[in-house]
């Protein structure tokens, strides 16, 4: 049965979708069966990040409204055979209930190990729709003060959902953060009162200089996420 993990953030532009998609790739590379479900109906681009935007015949709303079965809406990744994308739709005015989305994900859950839910940023209806479909959460932020202020508010709301685990991913961490006055990832974790599970460094001007380190960071995040249920069991003992 799939673990349903919502990846969310307080502020847009902190790399939430990038974290979600890279985590999915690393889990798939480890042999897990993974679905990325894009529930950001306004700014959906998980399919673009994963390079399958021209392959989708159906999206999650087609499945909700009965135009296809849930499995028919999945788009297989051309490079990773155990990775699938459940695309979204740019629908801003139509109401989509959390129960309808949850039914689709519950239909898929027995066939997969992970369902990663890409949530809209912020705390509006789209956030709550995504959060209510999950059992675990990852909060993504950057060390910038505006992102941390919004992340703090989201962290408080996530605790009300009684998730089995909530983890923090700090993205765009600079090597010279002390000179820039930014908090360290551990300090951010302490301030937000959310356990730190991943650190992703800021991209260099020439991306290739940093691509190995970023790949290693997402691989470590995948390994940590895979071990979260064991960590939770150890805490209960």
C-alpha positions as CSV (number, residue, x, y, z in Angstrom):
1,X,0.0,0.0,0.0
2,X,1.4,3.4,-1.0
3,X,2.6,5.9,1.5
4,X,0.8,9.2,0.6
5,X,3.2,12.2,1.2
6,X,2.2,15.8,0.5
7,X,5.0,18.1,-0.4
8,X,4.1,21.7,0.5
9,X,5.4,25.1,1.2
10,X,4.3,28.4,2.6
11,X,5.7,30.6,-0.1
12,X,5.8,30.0,-3.9
13,X,9.1,29.8,-5.7
14,X,11.0,27.8,-3.0
15,X,11.5,24.8,-5.1
16,X,8.6,22.6,-3.9
17,X,7.8,21.0,-7.2
18,X,11.5,20.5,-7.9
19,X,12.0,18.7,-4.6
20,X,8.9,16.6,-5.2
21,X,10.0,15.5,-8.7
22,X,13.6,14.9,-7.8
23,X,12.6,12.8,-4.7
24,X,10.3,10.8,-7.0
25,X,13.1,10.1,-9.4
26,X,15.4,9.0,-6.7
27,X,12.8,6.7,-5.1
28,X,12.1,5.2,-8.6
29,X,15.9,4.7,-9.1
30,X,15.9,2.7,-5.9
31,X,13.2,0.4,-7.3
32,X,10.1,1.8,-5.6
33,X,6.9,2.3,-7.6
34,X,6.1,6.0,-7.4
35,X,3.3,8.3,-8.6
36,X,3.7,12.1,-8.6
37,X,0.2,13.6,-8.3
38,X,0.1,17.3,-9.2
39,X,-2.7,19.0,-7.3
40,X,-1.7,22.5,-8.0
41,X,-4.6,23.3,-10.3
42,X,-3.5,26.9,-10.9
43,X,0.2,26.6,-11.6
44,X,0.6,22.9,-12.4
45,X,4.0,22.0,-13.9
46,X,5.1,18.7,-12.4
47,X,4.7,17.1,-15.8
48,X,7.0,19.7,-17.3
49,X,9.7,19.2,-14.6
50,X,9.6,15.5,-15.3
51,X,9.5,15.9,-19.1
52,X,6.2,14.2,-19.8
53,X,4.0,17.2,-20.6
54,X,3.2,16.1,-24.2
55,X,2.5,12.5,-23.2
56,X,-0.7,12.9,-21.1
57,X,-4.0,11.9,-22.6
58,X,-6.0,12.4,-19.3
59,X,-5.5,14.2,-16.1
60,X,-6.6,13.8,-12.5
61,X,-9.9,15.7,-13.2
62,X,-10.7,13.3,-16.0
63,X,-10.4,10.5,-13.5
64,X,-12.5,12.3,-10.9
65,X,-15.3,13.1,-13.4
66,X,-15.3,9.5,-14.9
67,X,-13.9,10.1,-18.3
68,X,-11.2,7.6,-17.6
69,X,-10.1,5.1,-15.0
70,X,-7.5,6.2,-12.4
71,X,-4.8,4.1,-13.9
72,X,-5.5,5.4,-17.4
73,X,-4.7,8.9,-16.2
74,X,-1.1,7.9,-15.2
75,X,1.7,9.0,-17.5
76,X,4.7,6.6,-17.5
77,X,8.1,8.2,-17.3
78,X,10.1,7.3,-20.4
79,X,13.4,6.8,-18.5
80,X,12.2,5.3,-15.1
81,X,9.8,2.4,-15.6
82,X,8.4,2.6,-12.0
83,X,7.7,6.3,-12.1
84,X,4.3,7.7,-13.2
85,X,2.8,11.2,-13.3
86,X,-0.9,12.0,-12.5
87,X,-1.1,15.4,-14.2
88,X,-3.3,18.3,-13.1
89,X,-5.5,20.7,-15.0
90,X,-5.5,24.5,-15.1
91,X,-8.9,24.8,-13.6
92,X,-9.3,27.7,-11.2
93,X,-13.1,28.1,-10.7
94,X,-14.4,24.6,-10.6
95,X,-14.7,23.1,-7.2
96,X,-13.0,19.7,-6.7
97,X,-13.6,18.0,-3.4
98,X,-10.8,16.4,-1.3
99,X,-13.0,13.3,-1.1
100,X,-13.0,12.9,-4.9
101,X,-9.2,13.2,-5.1
102,X,-8.8,10.9,-2.1
103,X,-10.9,8.2,-3.9
104,X,-8.7,8.3,-6.9
105,X,-5.5,8.0,-4.9
106,X,-6.9,5.2,-2.7
107,X,-7.7,3.4,-6.0
108,X,-4.1,3.6,-7.0
109,X,-2.5,3.0,-3.6
110,X,-2.4,-0.8,-3.6
111,X,-0.3,-0.8,-6.8
112,X,2.4,1.6,-5.7
113,X,4.9,2.2,-2.9
114,X,4.7,6.0,-2.8
115,X,2.2,8.7,-3.9
116,X,3.9,12.1,-3.8
117,X,1.3,14.9,-3.8
118,X,2.6,18.3,-5.1
119,X,0.5,20.8,-3.2
120,X,-0.1,24.5,-4.1
121,X,1.9,26.9,-2.0
122,X,0.1,28.8,0.7
123,X,-2.8,27.9,3.0
124,X,-5.8,28.3,0.7
125,X,-8.3,25.6,-0.4
126,X,-5.9,23.9,-2.7
127,X,-3.4,23.3,0.2
128,X,-6.1,21.8,2.4
129,X,-7.4,19.6,-0.5
130,X,-3.9,18.2,-1.0
131,X,-3.1,17.8,2.7
132,X,-6.3,16.0,3.4
133,X,-5.4,13.3,0.9
134,X,-2.0,12.5,2.6
135,X,-0.8,10.7,5.6
136,X,2.6,12.3,5.8
137,X,4.1,15.7,4.9
138,X,7.3,17.4,3.7
139,X,7.5,21.1,4.2
140,X,9.9,22.8,1.8
141,X,11.4,26.2,2.5
142,X,14.5,28.3,1.7
143,X,16.6,30.2,4.3
144,X,15.1,33.5,3.3
145,X,13.1,35.4,5.9
146,X,10.0,35.7,3.8
147,X,9.9,32.0,3.1
148,X,10.6,31.1,6.8
149,X,7.7,33.3,8.0
150,X,5.3,31.6,5.7
151,X,6.7,28.2,6.4
152,X,6.2,28.8,10.2
153,X,2.5,29.3,9.6
154,X,2.2,26.2,7.4
155,X,4.1,24.1,10.0
156,X,1.5,25.0,12.6
157,X,-1.4,24.0,10.3
158,X,0.3,20.7,9.3
159,X,0.4,19.7,12.9
160,X,-3.4,19.9,13.1
161,X,-3.7,17.2,10.4
162,X,-2.2,14.5,12.7
163,X,0.2,13.2,10.1
164,X,2.2,10.1,11.0
165,X,5.3,12.2,10.1
166,X,6.2,15.8,9.1
167,X,9.7,16.5,7.8
168,X,11.5,19.7,6.7
169,X,13.5,20.2,3.5
170,X,15.7,23.3,3.3
171,X,16.3,24.2,-0.3
172,X,18.8,26.7,-1.8
173,X,21.2,26.5,1.1
174,X,24.2,28.7,0.4
175,X,27.8,27.7,1.3
176,X,28.5,31.3,2.5
177,X,25.2,31.6,4.5
178,X,27.0,32.9,7.6
179,X,28.3,35.9,5.7
180,X,24.8,36.6,4.3
181,X,23.3,36.3,7.8
182,X,21.0,33.3,7.0
183,X,20.1,30.7,9.5
184,X,21.6,27.2,9.2
185,X,19.2,24.3,8.3
186,X,19.5,23.1,11.9
187,X,18.5,26.5,13.2
188,X,15.6,26.6,10.8
189,X,14.4,23.2,12.0
190,X,14.6,24.3,15.6
191,X,12.7,27.6,14.9
192,X,9.9,25.8,12.9
193,X,9.9,22.8,15.3
194,X,9.9,20.4,12.4
195,X,12.5,17.6,12.1
196,X,15.1,18.2,9.3
197,X,15.1,15.5,6.7
198,X,16.8,17.1,3.7
199,X,19.2,19.8,2.7
200,X,19.6,20.9,-0.9
201,X,22.4,23.4,-1.8
202,X,21.8,26.4,-4.0
203,X,22.5,26.0,-7.7
204,X,25.8,27.4,-8.9
205,X,25.9,29.9,-11.8
206,X,27.1,27.0,-13.9
207,X,24.7,24.2,-12.9
208,X,27.0,21.4,-13.8
209,X,29.4,22.4,-11.1
210,X,26.8,21.5,-8.5
211,X,24.7,18.8,-10.1
212,X,26.5,15.9,-8.4
213,X,26.0,17.4,-4.9
214,X,22.3,18.1,-5.6
215,X,21.8,14.5,-6.9
216,X,23.5,13.2,-3.7
217,X,21.2,15.4,-1.6
218,X,18.0,14.1,-3.2
219,X,19.3,10.5,-3.0
220,X,19.9,11.1,0.8
221,X,16.4,12.6,1.1
222,X,14.9,9.5,-0.6
223,X,16.7,7.2,1.8
224,X,15.6,9.3,4.8
225,X,12.0,9.3,3.6
226,X,12.1,5.5,3.1
227,X,13.2,5.2,6.8
228,X,10.7,7.5,8.3
229,X,8.2,4.8,9.3
230,X,11.0,3.0,11.1
231,X,11.9,6.2,12.9
232,X,8.3,6.7,14.0
233,X,8.1,3.1,15.4
234,X,11.4,3.6,17.3
235,X,10.0,6.8,18.9
236,X,6.9,5.0,20.1
237,X,8.9,2.3,21.9
